[in-house]
């Protein structure tokens, strides 16, 4: 486990920025390097969020990097591919939502998300709000300026510390167009928030955005988060996130995503399991790639 943590420490983490945002950029870069007929998605910008030391190490010591990748798979079997599926599923959901008339996208905990820069329909038709911790966002803005020369006109960057600041200040600032149906993404976010913050976030969404707006997030089961699941893989995930400085804090009750969200007023709730996203994306050359049953994707409609 210590070797896995140290593998990511060379990313050159900026104080206060998100380790997980950097790890996810590395995962997107790795998948994007697969052959065109094999990769699940393509993110040409992920490479810019990776410390060059990682890239040099991969080039100069390929066998060592292969061994580390195999160790990651041993500790967290299938989780990397489930994260890959998450990126693709969220991409597809965003595109489909734009086709259905969504004209505002709010990304809570945006990290190094690159959808606003690589999904053409967002660049043409949608106002995007990226909301994240000020330190992580400062790194993101600097990198985007380096890549494109300037910041895109349709993206608004909003600094916010989710654990220390009240989301409602965004509501009182009246920055969103409340007449527009909106898609709210919470990719890789809710599991790192205390349960009280999750409830506050879900309440903020229902009170801020137009009826018929959509939310999409990923979820670990409560049993993994709280330690009720004592299995080795669950323990490895908990230990990794803890040592990375971002421990898991929230998971919906096992198998009860629909009830959990319905109790908070949400409708048209859907939870996509690993068997379902395997059917969507992992066939042909990818049929044998392992997946993790722990990670699911949940969408719902704002009442």
Buried (B, 14 or more C-beta within 10 A) or exposed (E): EEEBBEBBEEBEBEEEBBBBBBBBBBBBBBBBEBEEEEBBBBBEBBBBBBBEEBEEBBEEEEEEBEEBBEBBBEBBBBBBBBBBBBBBBBBEBBBEBBEEEBBBBBBBBBBBBBBBBBBEBBBEEBBBBBBBBBBBBBBBBEBBEEBEEEEEEBBBBBBBEBEEEEBEEBBEEEEBEEEBBBBBBBBBBBBBBEBEBBEBBBBBBBEBBBEBBBBBBBBBBBBBBEEEBEEEBBBBBBBBBEBBEBBBBBBBEEEBBBEBBBEBEBEEBEBBBBEBBBEEBBEEEBEEBBBBBBBBBBBBBBE
